[in-house]
Amino acid sequence: MTPETLLKAKSLGFSDRQIAHLTGTTEDAVRAERKQRGIVPSYRLVDTCAAEFEAYTPYYYS
């Protein structure tokens, strides 16, 4: 799997296990390849008040 394809699969929400199953490899191999390429999860804070109020609500998405 090319690095671009792996990045696209992860950005579409595919798990390492799903990618491993589809490519005929192991989950550990996919995880190692992902980490080697610097493809890691990121988390963003969601403003649940839509900037209408000054509030801290710890809600994140990845």
C-alpha positions as CSV (number, residue, x, y, z in Angstrom):
1,M,0.0,0.0,0.0
2,T,1.4,3.4,-0.9
3,P,1.8,6.0,1.8
4,E,-0.8,8.2,0.0
5,T,-3.4,5.3,0.0
6,L,-2.7,4.6,3.7
7,L,-3.2,8.2,4.6
8,K,-6.4,8.4,2.6
9,A,-7.7,5.2,4.2
10,K,-7.0,6.5,7.7
11,S,-8.5,9.9,6.9
12,L,-11.7,8.1,5.8
13,G,-11.8,6.3,9.2
14,F,-10.5,2.9,8.4
15,S,-9.0,1.1,11.4
16,D,-5.6,-0.6,11.2
17,R,-7.4,-3.9,11.6
18,Q,-9.7,-3.2,8.6
19,I,-6.7,-2.1,6.4
20,A,-4.8,-5.2,7.5
21,H,-7.7,-7.5,6.5
22,L,-8.2,-5.8,3.1
23,T,-4.4,-5.9,2.3
24,G,-3.7,-9.4,3.6
25,T,-1.3,-8.3,6.3
26,T,-1.3,-8.0,10.1
27,E,-2.6,-5.2,12.2
28,D,0.9,-4.8,13.7
29,A,2.4,-4.4,10.3
30,V,-0.1,-1.7,9.3
31,R,0.5,0.1,12.6
32,A,4.3,0.0,12.2
33,E,4.0,1.3,8.6
34,R,1.6,4.1,9.7
35,K,4.0,5.2,12.5
36,Q,7.0,5.0,10.2
37,R,5.2,7.4,7.8
38,G,4.2,9.7,10.6
39,I,0.5,9.0,10.2
40,V,-0.8,9.4,13.8
41,P,-4.2,10.4,15.3
42,S,-4.9,14.0,15.9
43,Y,-7.6,15.5,18.2
44,R,-9.4,18.8,17.8
45,L,-11.4,20.7,20.4
46,V,-15.0,21.4,19.4
47,D,-16.5,24.7,20.4
48,T,-19.9,23.4,21.6
49,C,-21.3,26.9,22.0
50,A,-20.4,28.1,18.5
51,A,-18.5,31.1,20.0
52,E,-21.8,32.5,21.3
53,F,-20.8,32.1,24.9
54,E,-17.5,32.1,26.8
55,A,-17.4,28.4,27.9
56,Y,-15.0,25.6,28.2
57,T,-16.6,22.3,27.3
58,P,-14.0,19.6,26.8
59,Y,-15.3,17.9,23.7
60,Y,-12.8,16.5,21.2
61,Y,-13.0,14.7,17.9
62,S,-10.3,12.9,15.9
